[in-house]
Amino acid sequence: MKKINAIVVGSGNVGLKVIDILLQTKDFNLVGAIRRSGEPIAQYPNVVVKTSVDQFSEKIDVAFLAIPTREVPTQAKAYLAKGIHTVDSYDIHSSILEVRSELNEVARANNAVAIVSSGWDPGTDSIVRAMLMAMAPNGMTYTNFGPGMSMGHTVAVKAIEGVKDALSMTMPTGAGVHRRMVYVELSEGATPEIVENLIKTDPYFIHDETHVKFVDDVNLLKDVGHGVELTRKGASGTSGNQNFMFKMSIDNPALTAQVMVSSGRAAMRQEKGAYTLIEIPVVDFLEGEREDWIKALV
């Protein structure tokens, strides 16, 4: 079996989990990781670290972009332009279609594949929502997140001027409505009122009820647990009262990383272009031959 040569770009919570999973996955070969500092990764001292993909002598098939969401479009284009498939976990829902369109153009021009918004939401939850709608086309679906730490929202807050460290918690209030509880450790000299306004007007938070609380030490509050409950009540034809529920409680970085790795496998099986998870045959995420999974699962 020819293994898929992969690199991991970034070594934060998700990047470290991607490395962990790749080291245990039979059909991947972890060539190395990319860090701006170029320094070895303490948790994985045997993983080769470079500052640029051009420093690897091996041909790279897939780059896992475990980086802040707002860096994804630029970095993904750079890898795609080299003919390297990319997998990202871009999570600003309102602009996913736009990013997919941008990456699709570059991917198609360079015979590459981009898997956009690969994680659990957007990502696998999107697949679940699509299947619920296929089973009951007329009806209403509610997605209730948490309670738990939102990695994307937390990274967004930490990038705001005046923030030394931060934690954004997602608290479900029901019917798909959420409250954001943001805990902030201020940088020296920062003005709380200015920081709070910057957070509440950021695209990540502007559409939700957001509460900002200032604390002395954010690390005392951190927990990477999260979860989701998806419910749909609808109708199949003229038959109503079709009720569905999908629920999970998870380690946020670990599940995001696992879905990204599975998406990297799927990238090798798609025609050139950019895809979200709902556009990919589910069987393509699984290790092994399609016929074997049809026999086992159908």
C-alpha positions in Angstrom: 0.0 0.0 0.0 1.4 3.4 -1.0 1.1 5.7 1.9 -0.1 9.3 1.7 2.7 11.7 2.5 1.4 14.4 4.8 2.7 17.5 6.7 1.0 19.4 9.5 1.1 23.2 9.3 0.8 24.6 12.9 1.3 23.0 16.3 -1.5 24.3 18.4 -4.2 22.2 20.0 -5.5 20.9 16.7 -2.1 20.5 15.1 -0.7 18.4 17.9 -3.8 16.1 17.7 -3.4 15.8 14.0 0.2 14.7 14.5 -0.9 12.2 17.2 -3.5 10.7 14.9 -1.3 10.5 11.8 1.3 8.6 13.7 -1.3 5.9 14.4 -3.0 5.8 11.0 -1.7 3.1 8.7 -2.3 4.7 5.3 -0.5 8.0 6.1 3.2 8.8 6.4 3.9 11.9 8.5 6.7 13.6 6.7 6.9 16.4 9.2 5.5 19.6 10.6 5.9 23.3 9.7 6.3 25.9 12.5 7.2 29.5 12.1 9.9 29.1 14.8 11.4 26.0 13.3 11.8 24.6 16.8 11.3 20.9 17.6 7.9 20.0 19.1 8.4 19.0 22.7 5.7 16.4 22.7 6.9 14.8 19.5 10.7 15.2 19.4 11.1 12.7 16.6 8.9 14.7 14.2 10.9 16.6 11.6 10.1 20.3 11.8 10.8 22.9 9.0 9.8 26.5 8.4 8.8 25.9 4.8 7.3 23.1 2.7 10.1 23.6 0.2 12.6 22.3 2.7 11.2 18.8 2.5 12.8 16.5 0.0 9.8 14.2 -0.1 6.8 14.8 -2.4 4.0 16.0 -0.2 0.5 14.8 -1.0 -1.6 16.6 1.7 -1.0 19.6 3.9 -3.2 19.7 7.1 -3.7 23.4 7.9 -4.0 23.5 11.7 -3.9 27.3 11.7 -6.2 30.2 12.7 -9.2 30.4 10.4 -8.4 33.8 9.0 -5.1 32.6 7.8 -6.6 29.7 5.8 -7.4 31.3 2.5 -4.0 32.7 1.9 -2.0 29.7 3.1 -4.2 27.2 1.4 -3.7 29.0 -2.0 0.0 28.8 -1.5 0.0 25.1 -1.0 -2.5 24.4 -3.7 -0.4 26.4 -6.2 2.4 23.9 -5.5 0.0 21.0 -6.4 -0.4 19.9 -2.8 -3.9 19.0 -1.5 -5.0 20.9 1.5 -7.3 20.2 4.4 -8.5 23.1 6.7 -11.0 23.6 9.5 -12.2 27.1 8.4 -15.2 27.8 10.7 -16.7 31.2 9.8 -20.0 29.8 8.5 -21.1 33.0 6.6 -18.0 33.0 4.3 -17.4 29.3 3.7 -19.0 29.4 0.2 -16.8 32.3 -0.7 -13.6 30.6 0.5 -14.6 27.4 -1.3 -15.0 29.3 -4.5 -11.6 31.0 -4.2 -9.8 27.8 -3.4 -11.6 25.9 -6.1 -10.2 28.2 -8.8 -6.6 27.7 -7.5 -7.0 23.9 -6.9 -8.4 23.3 -10.4 -5.6 25.3 -12.0 -3.0 23.2 -10.2 -4.5 19.7 -10.3 -5.0 19.8 -6.6 -7.9 19.2 -4.1 -8.9 21.5 -1.2 -11.2 20.2 1.5 -12.7 23.2 3.2 -14.2 23.5 6.7 -13.2 20.0 7.7 -14.1 19.5 11.4 -17.2 18.6 13.3 -19.1 21.8 12.8 -18.9 22.9 10.1 -18.0 19.4 8.9 -19.5 16.1 10.1 -22.5 18.0 11.6 -23.2 19.4 8.2 -23.4 15.9 6.8 -25.8 14.9 9.6 -28.0 18.0 8.9 -28.1 17.1 5.2 -29.2 13.5 5.9 -31.9 14.6 8.4 -33.2 16.9 5.6 -33.1 14.0 3.2 -35.2 11.9 5.6 -37.7 14.6 6.4 -37.5 17.4 3.8 -40.1 19.6 5.4 -39.4 20.7 8.9 -37.0 22.4 11.2 -33.5 21.5 12.4 -31.9 23.0 15.5 -28.2 22.8 16.3 -27.4 23.4 20.0 -23.6 23.6 20.8 -21.9 23.1 24.1 -21.5 23.9 26.8 -17.9 24.0 25.9 -14.8 25.8 24.6 -15.0 27.1 21.0 -11.5 27.0 19.6 -12.3 29.3 16.6 -13.9 31.9 18.8 -11.1 31.6 21.4 -8.4 32.1 18.7 -10.3 35.1 17.4 -10.4 36.8 20.8 -6.7 36.1 21.4 -5.9 38.0 18.2 -7.5 41.2 19.4 -5.2 44.0 20.6 -5.1 44.2 24.3 -5.8 40.6 25.0 -3.1 38.6 26.7 -5.1 35.3 26.8 -8.7 34.3 26.4 -11.3 31.6 26.5 -14.6 31.6 24.7 -17.3 29.3 25.9 -20.4 28.4 24.0 -23.5 28.1 26.1 -26.7 26.7 24.5 -30.0 28.5 25.4 -32.2 26.2 23.2 -33.7 26.3 19.7 -30.3 26.8 18.1 -29.6 30.0 20.0 -26.3 30.4 21.8 -24.7 32.7 24.4 -21.0 33.4 24.2 -19.2 33.7 27.5 -15.8 35.2 26.9 -13.1 35.3 29.6 -10.3 37.7 29.0 -6.9 38.2 30.6 -5.9 41.7 29.6 -2.5 42.8 28.5 -0.8 45.5 30.6 -2.2 48.9 29.9 -5.2 47.6 27.9 -8.6 49.4 28.4 -11.4 46.9 29.3 -14.1 48.9 27.5 -12.2 49.1 24.3 -11.3 45.3 24.3 -15.0 44.4 25.1 -16.3 46.5 22.2 -13.7 44.9 19.8 -14.8 41.4 20.8 -18.6 42.1 20.5 -18.2 43.7 17.1 -16.0 40.9 15.7 -17.7 38.8 13.0 -17.3 35.7 15.3 -19.5 37.3 18.0 -21.6 40.1 16.4 -24.6 37.8 15.8 -24.7 36.2 19.3 -25.4 37.4 22.8 -21.9 37.9 24.1 -20.8 38.5 27.7 -17.1 39.5 28.4 -15.6 38.9 31.8 -12.1 39.9 32.8 -10.1 37.5 34.9 -6.6 37.3 36.3 -5.7 33.8 34.9 -7.5 32.2 32.0 -5.6 29.0 32.4 -7.6 28.1 35.5 -10.7 28.0 33.4 -9.6 26.1 30.3 -11.2 22.8 29.3 -11.3 21.5 25.7 -14.5 19.5 26.2 -17.4 20.4 23.9 -20.5 18.9 22.4 -23.6 19.3 20.2 -27.2 18.2 20.1 -28.9 18.2 16.7 -32.6 17.8 16.5 -35.1 17.8 13.6 -38.8 17.5 13.6 -40.3 17.2 10.1 -42.3 15.4 7.6 -41.7 12.6 5.0 -44.2 13.3 2.3 -47.6 13.8 4.0 -46.5 11.9 7.1 -45.5 14.3 9.9 -44.1 13.9 13.4 -40.7 12.5 12.2 -38.4 13.2 15.1 -34.6 12.8 15.0 -31.8 13.5 17.4 -28.0 13.3 17.1 -25.9 14.1 20.2 -22.3 13.9 21.2 -19.9 15.0 23.9 -16.3 15.3 22.7 -12.7 16.4 23.1 -12.9 19.4 20.7 -9.3 19.4 19.2 -9.2 15.6 19.0 -12.4 15.3 17.0 -11.5 18.2 14.7 -8.1 16.6 14.0 -9.6 13.1 13.4 -12.1 14.5 10.8 -9.3 16.5 9.2 -7.2 13.3 8.8 -10.1 11.4 7.4 -10.7 14.3 5.0 -7.1 14.1 3.9 -7.7 10.5 2.8 -10.9 11.7 1.0 -8.9 14.4 -0.8 -6.8 11.7 -2.5 -10.0 10.3 -4.0 -11.6 13.4 -5.5 -11.3 15.1 -8.8 -9.4 18.4 -8.7 -11.2 21.3 -7.1 -12.5 22.5 -3.7 -15.1 20.6 -1.6 -17.0 20.9 1.7 -17.7 17.7 3.5 -21.3 17.4 2.3 -20.1 17.1 -1.3 -17.9 14.0 -0.6 -19.1 10.4 -0.6 -19.0 9.3 3.0 -17.2 6.1 2.2 -14.2 8.1 0.9 -13.4 9.2 4.4 -12.8 5.6 5.5 -9.5 3.7 5.3 -9.6 0.7 3.0 -11.4 -0.3 -0.2 -14.9 0.9 -1.0 -16.2 -2.5 -1.8 -15.2 -3.8 1.6 -17.1 -1.0 3.4 -20.2 -1.6 1.2 -20.1 -5.2 2.3 -19.6 -4.3 6.0 -22.0 -1.4 6.3 -24.8 -1.6 3.8 
